[in-house]
Each structure stands twice: as C-alpha cells, then as structure tokens.
C-alpha cells in the first residue's frame, strides 16, 4: 500500500507533467503534435521511475534529492559548463564575482589530508594575527575541519563576529589557538609591479566585479612612475575567467575603436556585438600578453581581441579553449541554473571553442634554474578534453602538452598558487622565463623603433 507521502509525491509529479503537457500543447502550438506526445510519454516514464525507486530501492531515498539529481544530470549532459548550483555553491559563485567576502582572510587548499593555508591575505585578521603559509587548520570553533568547503563555510560569517581557529605549525609541538574577528575581505584580482624602469608588469588572476577599477588603478600607478612607461606585460596565465562585462571593459582600456567580441546564440536576445570606445587615456606603448592552458573564457576574450587588433603580442602556450557564454538564473528554491546560451567569436570571427588562442610566440613556462629542466605546463586539462564539450567550427587538432613527473607537477602547482595569491616578488619574476622573454621583446622593440629605415 502506498503511503500518504508517496501518494502526494506521485500526485505532484503527475500535476507537473500535466502542466508541462498543457504548456507545450497550448502555449506554443494550438494542435498537439507527435513531438508533444513523445514528451508527454517520456515524462510519464520519469514519474514511473521515481515511483519504482521509492517502492523498491534497497534504502529509503528522499524524493526531493532524486529530482534534484535528475535535473543535475539533465543539465550536465548538455555541456561541461552548464550545471545546477545548490544554494551554497550559488552563494560561493556570487561571492567570487562580487570581489569581496566576509571572513578571516586566507587562501586555503587540501594538502596531505589537512586544510592548509596557502597564504594569508595582507592586512586581514589572519595576517595581523600571525597565521602563516603552510599552517594546517585542524579546528574551527572547536569543531574538526573535514573538508575544504566545510572549512570555508565555518570561517566565513558576519562582519565583527568572533571565530576561533586551531592550527598545527611545523616546528611547534603544541597546536596554536587564534581568536579572530571576521571582517570584509577584498578579493584582489589585479597586482602590478615595475620589472625595471619603464617596463611594467600586471598580473590579472580573474574577472570580478571590481577588476576594471583595480586595473585602471594599477595602470595609473605604472604610467605615473618616474620613468615613462615604454611597455607592459599583461599576465593572464591560469586566469580561469569570470564576468564577461569586465573582460570587455579591460580590453577597452587598450583599444579606441573596433569590435571586441560577438556572441551568437539560438535566441536573438543572445546574439550581440560589443565594440570598443574612445578612451580619455591614450595607451600607445607596446603590450605583451602571457597565456597558457589555464587561461580560459574571459581571459581568452581579452587575448583574442588584442591579438586580432594587433594591439598585443601573445606569448606562451595555447589557451584553454572555452568559447562559450553562460548565464546564471536564480531558481525559486535559492539554487541557481548555470546555462550555456551562446558561443563567442573574436573580432576577426574566430571561434576558439575547443581550440584556444594560439600564441604568436610559443614558449613553455620554465624556471630559469639549471636544476629545473621540465616544463611547468603540467598537463593542464583543456576544453577539448572535457566530456560533452561543444563542438568547434573546424576539426583542427592540437597536441596535448606532455605531463611532467608527479613531484615536479606538485611543486609547479604550489609555486603557481603562491604566485597568484601572494605579493609579487621581483626575484620570483626574474626566474620566470616567459616574463623575462616578454621583457626582452619590449626592450628590443624600443631599440628597433629608434633605428632609421
């Protein structure tokens, strides 16, 4: 005999099917078509499966959870970048794109089974309290930290609220206790430094809501230095993307006219062109953009536009190849639906989907140290390696980078993370062969432009 709860669930499912059927039959077509009949039959099968699982499965299951997983499977089967975002994941995405969060101010990762500090963010509660890189966080408010997401959620909270963090530190026998007060932590996506007089370096790690403002501030700082800016290195390596509008605005800082990007979707509302506008700040100095297999989406938009307009020389290795645009819709239960709505094209009409941006000068990333002989590309996955990826416009094939040995990969990843989240250090940049090659190109350009024809 079916319980009252199960009768209610089945009734609810049948009501959903009836509404969908009615919408298809009356909202879009006046007459029922064979296609609509097929949809109705498939929805009935879905209802039957839910009922069978509820009745016969070895363990009791939550109907709501089953339906959510069914939706997730449906969406994820479309392409690698469409997904159902549970409420917590949706909130995390919103935090990442806003450019700030409330917490204690540390970057963390899982290492050797422990939640481990990569780096404290400068001028934050964690930094001021003396938390250091490689500290292992074993408890938050007395509760053991089991995984990364749980640790993040435990340390975040309203501004001004206290939180206790217990840490294991190498060389210290007893655990250390830190009493911290949460504060608003800005997510810095732009860092800059002078490589040498007249030559600037900007590291752009992702595209948040504050990226363009940060970028303008960094440019003004470099451009107002004692020596006139003769060239700039823009580092987009391992920049996984972010907000589309921010990538357009950053590109516009270096262009005065012409197309930046076009997107084409199935619906006309998702088919648009975006053009550069004249800037009050004239930036005529040469530009070298660094990319690698970790440069994706918004960073590929910037690199592709500057390359097509011959505004920048692109150096490094082939980028990730994510040539699609996603939108995130808020659902009624607080979750989010991230859905691919269009493909994008560079100013010259190139689709980089599953192909990536090809650099003008191919150069793998190596440390300028005789002891380091392997590439730091470490076999990063690309769009074309992902299951269900959207097809590119052509069938050109690209060779995958060879994987380095496991120890070298781990060291490479650790250095890369420290480089991204820590302060820019001149000594670190001087051991980076791609940065040094970019600097040589800019210096060579300055020398050659003064030659008489």
ZAMI-715898 format. One record per residue (C-alpha): x, y, z; residue in one letter. Coordinates in nm, 2 decimals, m for minus. Layout:
<vexros>
(vexro (X, Y, Z), "a")
...
</vexros>
This chain:
<vexros>
(vexro (0.00, 0.00, 0.00), "x")
(vexro (0.13, 0.34, m0.10), "x")
(vexro (0.18, 0.58, 0.19), "x")
(vexro (0.02, 0.93, 0.21), "x")
(vexro (0.36, 1.09, 0.15), "x")
(vexro (0.42, 0.88, m0.16), "x")
(vexro (0.07, 0.94, m0.30), "x")
(vexro (0.13, 1.31, m0.25), "x")
(vexro (0.46, 1.30, m0.44), "x")
(vexro (0.31, 1.10, m0.73), "x")
(vexro (0.02, 1.34, m0.75), "x")
(vexro (0.27, 1.63, m0.76), "x")
(vexro (0.47, 1.47, m1.04), "x")
(vexro (0.16, 1.40, m1.24), "x")
(vexro (0.05, 1.76, m1.19), "x")
(vexro (0.39, 1.88, m1.32), "x")
(vexro (0.35, 1.65, m1.62), "x")
(vexro (0.00, 1.78, m1.69), "x")
(vexro (0.12, 2.14, m1.66), "x")
(vexro (0.41, 2.08, m1.90), "x")
(vexro (0.19, 1.90, m2.14), "x")
(vexro (m0.07, 2.17, m2.13), "x")
(vexro (0.20, 2.44, m2.18), "x")
(vexro (0.35, 2.26, m2.48), "x")
(vexro (0.01, 2.19, m2.62), "x")
(vexro (m0.14, 2.54, m2.58), "x")
(vexro (0.14, 2.78, m2.52), "x")
(vexro (0.35, 2.70, m2.83), "x")
(vexro (0.12, 2.51, m3.06), "x")
(vexro (m0.26, 2.50, m3.09), "x")
(vexro (m0.26, 2.14, m3.20), "x")
(vexro (m0.09, 1.85, m3.03), "x")
(vexro (0.20, 1.72, m3.24), "x")
(vexro (0.37, 1.38, m3.24), "x")
(vexro (0.66, 1.55, m3.07), "x")
(vexro (0.44, 1.68, m2.78), "x")
(vexro (0.30, 1.33, m2.74), "x")
(vexro (0.66, 1.19, m2.72), "x")
(vexro (0.75, 1.45, m2.45), "x")
(vexro (0.44, 1.35, m2.25), "x")
(vexro (0.52, 0.98, m2.27), "x")
(vexro (0.88, 1.04, m2.15), "x")
(vexro (0.76, 1.25, m1.86), "x")
(vexro (0.53, 0.96, m1.76), "x")
(vexro (0.83, 0.73, m1.77), "x")
(vexro (1.01, 0.97, m1.54), "x")
(vexro (0.72, 0.96, m1.30), "x")
(vexro (0.72, 0.58, m1.31), "x")
(vexro (1.09, 0.56, m1.24), "x")
(vexro (1.06, 0.79, m0.93), "x")
(vexro (0.77, 0.57, m0.80), "x")
(vexro (0.96, 0.24, m0.86), "x")
(vexro (1.27, 0.38, m0.68), "x")
(vexro (1.05, 0.49, m0.38), "x")
(vexro (0.89, 0.14, m0.36), "x")
(vexro (1.17, m0.10, m0.44), "x")
(vexro (1.51, 0.06, m0.38), "x")
(vexro (1.71, m0.12, m0.11), "x")
(vexro (1.74, 0.20, 0.10), "x")
(vexro (1.49, 0.48, 0.16), "x")
(vexro (1.56, 0.78, m0.05), "x")
(vexro (1.44, 1.14, m0.04), "x")
(vexro (1.22, 1.23, m0.34), "x")
(vexro (1.34, 1.58, m0.35), "x")
(vexro (1.70, 1.47, m0.37), "x")
(vexro (1.62, 1.23, m0.65), "x")
(vexro (1.45, 1.50, m0.85), "x")
(vexro (1.75, 1.74, m0.80), "x")
(vexro (1.99, 1.48, m0.91), "x")
(vexro (1.78, 1.41, m1.22), "x")
(vexro (1.78, 1.78, m1.30), "x")
(vexro (2.16, 1.80, m1.24), "x")
(vexro (2.21, 1.50, m1.47), "x")
(vexro (1.99, 1.66, m1.74), "x")
(vexro (2.18, 1.99, m1.73), "x")
(vexro (2.53, 1.85, m1.71), "x")
(vexro (2.46, 1.63, m2.01), "x")
(vexro (2.44, 1.94, m2.23), "x")
(vexro (2.80, 2.06, m2.19), "x")
(vexro (3.07, 2.08, m1.92), "x")
(vexro (2.98, 2.44, m1.82), "x")
(vexro (2.60, 2.40, m1.76), "x")
(vexro (2.50, 2.29, m1.42), "x")
(vexro (2.25, 2.31, m1.13), "x")
(vexro (2.41, 2.51, m0.85), "x")
(vexro (2.29, 2.41, m0.50), "x")
(vexro (2.23, 2.71, m0.28), "x")
(vexro (2.57, 2.70, m0.11), "x")
(vexro (2.75, 2.67, m0.45), "x")
(vexro (2.54, 2.95, m0.59), "x")
(vexro (2.63, 3.18, m0.30), "x")
(vexro (3.00, 3.09, m0.34), "x")
(vexro (2.98, 3.19, m0.71), "x")
(vexro (2.82, 3.52, m0.62), "x")
(vexro (3.10, 3.59, m0.37), "x")
(vexro (3.37, 3.51, m0.63), "x")
(vexro (3.22, 3.75, m0.88), "x")
(vexro (3.14, 4.04, m0.63), "x")
(vexro (3.51, 4.09, m0.54), "x")
(vexro (3.48, 4.06, m0.17), "x")
(vexro (3.36, 3.83, 0.11), "x")
(vexro (3.34, 3.83, 0.49), "x")
(vexro (3.59, 3.61, 0.68), "x")
(vexro (3.94, 3.60, 0.82), "x")
(vexro (4.14, 3.65, 0.50), "x")
(vexro (4.33, 3.33, 0.40), "x")
(vexro (4.37, 3.12, 0.08), "x")
(vexro (4.35, 2.75, 0.17), "x")
(vexro (4.38, 2.41, 0.00), "x")
(vexro (4.37, 2.04, 0.09), "x")
(vexro (4.72, 1.90, 0.14), "x")
(vexro (4.82, 1.57, 0.29), "x")
(vexro (4.47, 1.54, 0.42), "x")
(vexro (4.47, 1.87, 0.61), "x")
(vexro (4.31, 2.21, 0.53), "x")
(vexro (4.63, 2.40, 0.47), "x")
(vexro (4.70, 2.78, 0.44), "x")
(vexro (4.84, 2.88, 0.11), "x")
(vexro (4.88, 3.24, 0.20), "x")
(vexro (4.72, 3.49, 0.44), "x")
(vexro (4.59, 3.80, 0.26), "x")
(vexro (4.77, 4.12, 0.36), "x")
(vexro (4.61, 4.35, 0.62), "x")
(vexro (4.33, 4.10, 0.71), "x")
(vexro (4.25, 3.94, 1.05), "x")
(vexro (4.45, 3.63, 0.97), "x")
(vexro (4.76, 3.82, 0.85), "x")
(vexro (4.75, 4.05, 1.15), "x")
(vexro (4.72, 3.76, 1.39), "x")
(vexro (5.03, 3.59, 1.25), "x")
(vexro (4.88, 3.29, 1.06), "x")
(vexro (5.14, 3.17, 0.81), "x")
(vexro (5.16, 2.98, 0.48), "x")
(vexro (5.17, 2.60, 0.53), "x")
(vexro (4.98, 2.62, 0.87), "x")
(vexro (4.74, 2.33, 0.90), "x")
(vexro (4.39, 2.43, 1.02), "x")
(vexro (4.26, 2.14, 1.23), "x")
(vexro (3.96, 2.30, 1.41), "x")
(vexro (3.73, 2.60, 1.37), "x")
(vexro (3.54, 2.70, 1.69), "x")
(vexro (3.64, 2.36, 1.84), "x")
(vexro (3.50, 2.16, 1.55), "x")
(vexro (3.73, 1.94, 1.34), "x")
(vexro (3.77, 2.05, 0.97), "x")
(vexro (3.69, 1.76, 0.75), "x")
(vexro (3.70, 1.91, 0.40), "x")
(vexro (3.77, 2.24, 0.22), "x")
(vexro (3.41, 2.36, 0.16), "x")
(vexro (3.32, 2.29, 0.52), "x")
(vexro (3.62, 2.48, 0.65), "x")
(vexro (3.54, 2.78, 0.43), "x")
(vexro (3.18, 2.79, 0.55), "x")
(vexro (3.29, 2.76, 0.91), "x")
(vexro (3.54, 3.05, 0.88), "x")
(vexro (3.30, 3.28, 0.69), "x")
(vexro (3.04, 3.48, 0.87), "x")
(vexro (2.90, 3.83, 0.95), "x")
(vexro (3.15, 4.11, 0.99), "x")
(vexro (3.25, 4.17, 1.36), "x")
(vexro (3.18, 3.81, 1.48), "x")
(vexro (3.45, 3.61, 1.66), "x")
(vexro (3.59, 3.28, 1.53), "x")
(vexro (3.85, 3.05, 1.69), "x")
(vexro (4.10, 2.87, 1.47), "x")
(vexro (4.32, 2.59, 1.58), "x")
(vexro (4.64, 2.54, 1.38), "x")
(vexro (4.93, 2.29, 1.36), "x")
(vexro (5.26, 2.46, 1.26), "x")
(vexro (5.57, 2.28, 1.15), "x")
(vexro (5.84, 2.30, 1.43), "x")
(vexro (5.58, 2.38, 1.70), "x")
(vexro (5.49, 2.09, 1.93), "x")
(vexro (5.15, 2.21, 2.06), "x")
(vexro (4.85, 2.34, 1.85), "x")
(vexro (4.82, 2.71, 1.83), "x")
(vexro (4.49, 2.89, 1.91), "x")
(vexro (4.39, 3.21, 1.73), "x")
(vexro (4.10, 3.42, 1.83), "x")
(vexro (4.00, 3.63, 1.53), "x")
(vexro (3.72, 3.87, 1.44), "x")
(vexro (3.57, 3.84, 1.09), "x")
(vexro (3.60, 4.14, 0.86), "x")
(vexro (3.52, 4.22, 0.49), "x")
(vexro (3.80, 4.08, 0.28), "x")
(vexro (3.85, 4.22, m0.07), "x")
(vexro (3.94, 3.97, m0.34), "x")
(vexro (4.23, 4.13, m0.53), "x")
(vexro (4.23, 4.03, m0.89), "x")
(vexro (4.50, 4.27, m1.01), "x")
(vexro (4.86, 4.30, m0.90), "x")
(vexro (5.13, 4.52, m1.05), "x")
(vexro (5.50, 4.59, m1.03), "x")
(vexro (5.78, 4.75, m1.23), "x")
(vexro (6.01, 4.49, m1.38), "x")
(vexro (6.26, 4.76, m1.44), "x")
(vexro (6.24, 5.14, m1.51), "x")
(vexro (5.99, 5.20, m1.80), "x")
(vexro (5.86, 4.84, m1.81), "x")
(vexro (5.55, 4.73, m1.61), "x")
(vexro (5.40, 4.40, m1.52), "x")
(vexro (5.03, 4.34, m1.43), "x")
(vexro (4.90, 4.00, m1.31), "x")
(vexro (4.53, 3.96, m1.37), "x")
(vexro (4.41, 3.65, m1.19), "x")
(vexro (4.03, 3.65, m1.26), "x")
(vexro (3.75, 3.88, m1.36), "x")
(vexro (3.53, 4.00, m1.07), "x")
(vexro (3.30, 4.30, m1.03), "x")
(vexro (3.60, 4.52, m0.92), "x")
(vexro (3.86, 4.41, m1.18), "x")
(vexro (3.83, 4.70, m1.42), "x")
(vexro (3.86, 4.95, m1.13), "x")
(vexro (4.16, 4.76, m1.00), "x")
(vexro (4.31, 4.75, m1.35), "x")
(vexro (4.27, 5.13, m1.40), "x")
(vexro (4.43, 5.20, m1.07), "x")
(vexro (4.73, 4.97, m1.15), "x")
(vexro (4.78, 5.13, m1.49), "x")
(vexro (4.77, 5.48, m1.35), "x")
(vexro (5.03, 5.38, m1.09), "x")
(vexro (5.26, 5.24, m1.35), "x")
(vexro (5.20, 5.52, m1.60), "x")
(vexro (5.27, 5.79, m1.34), "x")
(vexro (5.61, 5.65, m1.23), "x")
(vexro (5.93, 5.85, m1.27), "x")
(vexro (6.02, 5.68, m1.60), "x")
(vexro (5.77, 5.69, m1.88), "x")
(vexro (5.61, 5.35, m1.95), "x")
(vexro (5.77, 5.20, m2.26), "x")
(vexro (5.60, 4.87, m2.24), "x")
(vexro (5.37, 4.65, m2.04), "x")
(vexro (5.35, 4.27, m1.97), "x")
(vexro (4.99, 4.16, m1.90), "x")
(vexro (4.99, 3.81, m1.74), "x")
(vexro (4.67, 3.61, m1.80), "x")
(vexro (4.82, 3.27, m1.72), "x")
(vexro (4.59, 3.04, m1.52), "x")
(vexro (4.32, 3.31, m1.53), "x")
(vexro (4.00, 3.10, m1.55), "x")
(vexro (3.77, 3.38, m1.65), "x")
(vexro (3.48, 3.54, m1.47), "x")
(vexro (3.25, 3.82, m1.56), "x")
(vexro (3.20, 3.89, m1.93), "x")
(vexro (3.14, 4.26, m1.89), "x")
(vexro (3.47, 4.30, m1.70), "x")
(vexro (3.67, 4.13, m1.98), "x")
(vexro (3.51, 4.37, m2.23), "x")
(vexro (3.60, 4.68, m2.02), "x")
(vexro (3.96, 4.56, m1.96), "x")
(vexro (4.01, 4.51, m2.33), "x")
(vexro (3.86, 4.85, m2.40), "x")
(vexro (4.13, 5.01, m2.19), "x")
(vexro (4.38, 4.93, m2.47), "x")
(vexro (4.15, 4.98, m2.77), "x")
(vexro (3.99, 5.30, m2.90), "x")
(vexro (3.77, 5.15, m3.17), "x")
(vexro (3.66, 4.83, m3.35), "x")
(vexro (3.49, 4.51, m3.24), "x")
(vexro (3.59, 4.34, m2.92), "x")
(vexro (3.36, 4.04, m2.93), "x")
(vexro (3.05, 3.90, m3.09), "x")
(vexro (2.83, 3.63, m2.93), "x")
(vexro (2.58, 3.42, m3.12), "x")
(vexro (2.31, 3.21, m2.95), "x")
(vexro (1.99, 3.03, m3.07), "x")
(vexro (1.78, 3.32, m2.94), "x")
(vexro (1.82, 3.67, m3.09), "x")
(vexro (1.85, 3.82, m2.74), "x")
(vexro (2.17, 3.62, m2.70), "x")
(vexro (2.32, 3.74, m3.03), "x")
(vexro (2.52, 4.07, m2.98), "x")
(vexro (2.83, 4.26, m3.08), "x")
(vexro (3.05, 4.46, m2.84), "x")
(vexro (3.27, 4.74, m2.96), "x")
(vexro (3.55, 4.95, m2.81), "x")
(vexro (3.50, 5.31, m2.73), "x")
(vexro (3.75, 5.60, m2.74), "x")
(vexro (3.94, 5.64, m2.42), "x")
(vexro (4.05, 5.96, m2.25), "x")
(vexro (4.37, 5.78, m2.16), "x")
(vexro (4.59, 5.71, m2.47), "x")
(vexro (4.79, 5.40, m2.43), "x")
(vexro (5.02, 5.36, m2.73), "x")
(vexro (5.30, 5.16, m2.56), "x")
(vexro (5.36, 4.81, m2.67), "x")
(vexro (5.19, 4.52, m2.49), "x")
(vexro (5.29, 4.15, m2.44), "x")
(vexro (5.01, 3.92, m2.31), "x")
(vexro (5.11, 3.59, m2.14), "x")
(vexro (4.87, 3.30, m2.18), "x")
(vexro (4.87, 2.92, m2.11), "x")
(vexro (4.64, 2.62, m2.09), "x")
(vexro (4.49, 2.77, m1.77), "x")
(vexro (4.38, 3.09, m1.95), "x")
(vexro (4.01, 3.04, m2.02), "x")
(vexro (3.69, 3.22, m2.11), "x")
(vexro (3.71, 3.59, m2.02), "x")
(vexro (4.09, 3.59, m2.04), "x")
(vexro (4.07, 3.44, m2.38), "x")
(vexro (3.83, 3.72, m2.49), "x")
(vexro (4.09, 3.98, m2.39), "x")
(vexro (4.38, 3.79, m2.55), "x")
(vexro (4.19, 3.72, m2.87), "x")
(vexro (4.07, 4.08, m2.92), "x")
(vexro (4.41, 4.23, m2.86), "x")
(vexro (4.57, 3.97, m3.09), "x")
(vexro (4.31, 4.03, m3.37), "x")
(vexro (4.36, 4.41, m3.35), "x")
(vexro (4.74, 4.36, m3.35), "x")
(vexro (4.75, 4.56, m3.03), "x")
(vexro (4.94, 4.30, m2.84), "x")
(vexro (5.18, 4.02, m2.90), "x")
(vexro (5.06, 3.69, m2.74), "x")
(vexro (5.33, 3.48, m2.58), "x")
(vexro (5.31, 3.14, m2.41), "x")
(vexro (5.12, 2.82, m2.49), "x")
(vexro (4.77, 2.76, m2.63), "x")
(vexro (4.49, 2.87, m2.41), "x")
(vexro (4.21, 2.65, m2.27), "x")
(vexro (3.96, 2.69, m2.55), "x")
(vexro (3.63, 2.79, m2.37), "x")
(vexro (3.45, 2.98, m2.64), "x")
(vexro (3.10, 2.98, m2.48), "x")
(vexro (2.90, 3.22, m2.27), "x")
(vexro (2.70, 3.12, m1.96), "x")
(vexro (2.42, 3.29, m1.77), "x")
(vexro (2.31, 3.21, m1.42), "x")
(vexro (1.93, 3.22, m1.34), "x")
(vexro (1.81, 3.22, m0.98), "x")
(vexro (1.56, 2.94, m0.92), "x")
(vexro (1.27, 2.97, m0.67), "x")
(vexro (1.44, 2.75, m0.40), "x")
(vexro (1.75, 2.97, m0.39), "x")
(vexro (1.96, 2.75, m0.62), "x")
(vexro (2.10, 2.87, m0.95), "x")
(vexro (2.09, 2.73, m1.30), "x")
(vexro (2.41, 2.80, m1.50), "x")
(vexro (2.33, 2.75, m1.87), "x")
(vexro (2.53, 2.80, m2.18), "x")
(vexro (2.34, 3.04, m2.40), "x")
(vexro (2.59, 3.14, m2.68), "x")
(vexro (2.92, 3.09, m2.85), "x")
(vexro (3.16, 3.38, m2.87), "x")
(vexro (3.38, 3.50, m3.16), "x")
(vexro (3.69, 3.72, m3.17), "x")
(vexro (3.69, 4.04, m3.38), "x")
(vexro (3.80, 3.85, m3.69), "x")
(vexro (3.52, 3.60, m3.65), "x")
(vexro (3.73, 3.32, m3.49), "x")
(vexro (3.57, 3.07, m3.27), "x")
(vexro (3.82, 2.94, m3.02), "x")
(vexro (3.58, 2.68, m2.88), "x")
(vexro (3.78, 2.36, m2.80), "x")
(vexro (4.08, 2.51, m2.99), "x")
(vexro (4.20, 2.80, m2.78), "x")
(vexro (4.41, 3.11, m2.86), "x")
(vexro (4.73, 3.02, m3.04), "x")
(vexro (5.02, 3.24, m2.92), "x")
(vexro (5.22, 3.45, m3.16), "x")
(vexro (5.53, 3.32, m2.99), "x")
(vexro (5.51, 2.97, m2.85), "x")
(vexro (5.71, 2.94, m2.53), "x")
(vexro (5.66, 2.68, m2.25), "x")
(vexro (5.69, 2.80, m1.89), "x")
(vexro (6.02, 2.70, m1.73), "x")
(vexro (6.21, 2.83, m1.43), "x")
(vexro (6.54, 2.99, m1.51), "x")
(vexro (6.73, 2.75, m1.29), "x")
(vexro (6.95, 2.47, m1.42), "x")
(vexro (6.80, 2.24, m1.16), "x")
(vexro (6.46, 2.28, m1.31), "x")
(vexro (6.46, 2.12, m1.66), "x")
(vexro (6.09, 2.04, m1.70), "x")
(vexro (5.80, 2.25, m1.83), "x")
(vexro (5.56, 2.39, m1.57), "x")
(vexro (5.26, 2.34, m1.80), "x")
(vexro (5.20, 2.02, m1.60), "x")
(vexro (4.94, 1.87, m1.84), "x")
(vexro (4.65, 2.11, m1.76), "x")
(vexro (4.32, 2.00, m1.89), "x")
(vexro (4.17, 2.20, m2.18), "x")
(vexro (3.81, 2.25, m2.30), "x")
(vexro (3.86, 1.98, m2.58), "x")
(vexro (3.94, 1.72, m2.30), "x")
(vexro (3.61, 1.77, m2.12), "x")
(vexro (3.32, 1.53, m2.18), "x")
(vexro (3.03, 1.67, m2.38), "x")
(vexro (3.22, 1.99, m2.48), "x")
(vexro (3.06, 2.20, m2.75), "x")
(vexro (3.20, 2.13, m3.10), "x")
(vexro (3.44, 2.38, m3.26), "x")
(vexro (3.38, 2.52, m3.60), "x")
(vexro (3.66, 2.32, m3.75), "x")
(vexro (3.82, 1.98, m3.67), "x")
(vexro (4.17, 2.11, m3.62), "x")
(vexro (4.36, 1.90, m3.37), "x")
(vexro (4.60, 2.03, m3.11), "x")
(vexro (4.87, 1.83, m2.94), "x")
(vexro (4.84, 1.79, m2.57), "x")
(vexro (5.12, 1.90, m2.35), "x")
(vexro (5.32, 1.62, m2.20), "x")
(vexro (5.28, 1.56, m1.83), "x")
(vexro (5.58, 1.62, m1.61), "x")
(vexro (5.66, 1.38, m1.33), "x")
(vexro (5.43, 1.39, m1.02), "x")
(vexro (5.68, 1.57, m0.79), "x")
(vexro (5.75, 1.84, m1.04), "x")
(vexro (5.38, 1.89, m1.11), "x")
(vexro (5.31, 1.93, m0.74), "x")
(vexro (5.59, 2.18, m0.69), "x")
(vexro (5.48, 2.37, m1.01), "x")
(vexro (5.12, 2.39, m0.88), "x")
(vexro (5.23, 2.51, m0.54), "x")
(vexro (5.45, 2.78, m0.68), "x")
(vexro (5.18, 2.89, m0.92), "x")
(vexro (4.92, 2.93, m0.64), "x")
(vexro (5.17, 3.12, m0.42), "x")
(vexro (5.24, 3.34, m0.72), "x")
(vexro (4.87, 3.41, m0.77), "x")
(vexro (4.77, 3.49, m0.41), "x")
(vexro (5.09, 3.62, m0.26), "x")
(vexro (5.26, 3.96, m0.32), "x")
(vexro (5.45, 4.00, m0.64), "x")
(vexro (5.82, 3.95, m0.58), "x")
(vexro (6.09, 4.07, m0.82), "x")
(vexro (6.31, 3.77, m0.75), "x")
(vexro (6.02, 3.54, m0.85), "x")
(vexro (5.95, 3.72, m1.17), "x")
(vexro (6.32, 3.71, m1.26), "x")
(vexro (6.32, 3.33, m1.26), "x")
(vexro (6.02, 3.32, m1.49), "x")
(vexro (6.14, 3.26, m1.85), "x")
(vexro (5.81, 3.38, m2.01), "x")
(vexro (5.82, 3.71, m1.82), "x")
(vexro (6.18, 3.76, m1.90), "x")
(vexro (6.13, 3.68, m2.27), "x")
(vexro (5.84, 3.93, m2.28), "x")
(vexro (6.06, 4.19, m2.12), "x")
(vexro (6.33, 4.12, m2.38), "x")
(vexro (6.08, 4.17, m2.66), "x")
(vexro (5.96, 4.50, m2.52), "x")
(vexro (6.32, 4.62, m2.48), "x")
(vexro (6.40, 4.51, m2.84), "x")
(vexro (6.10, 4.69, m2.97), "x")
(vexro (6.22, 5.01, m2.80), "x")
(vexro (6.57, 4.97, m2.96), "x")
(vexro (6.45, 4.89, m3.31), "x")
(vexro (6.19, 5.17, m3.33), "x")
(vexro (6.47, 5.42, m3.29), "x")
(vexro (6.66, 5.27, m3.59), "x")
(vexro (6.65, 5.47, m3.92), "x")
(vexro (6.49, 5.28, m4.21), "x")
</vexros>
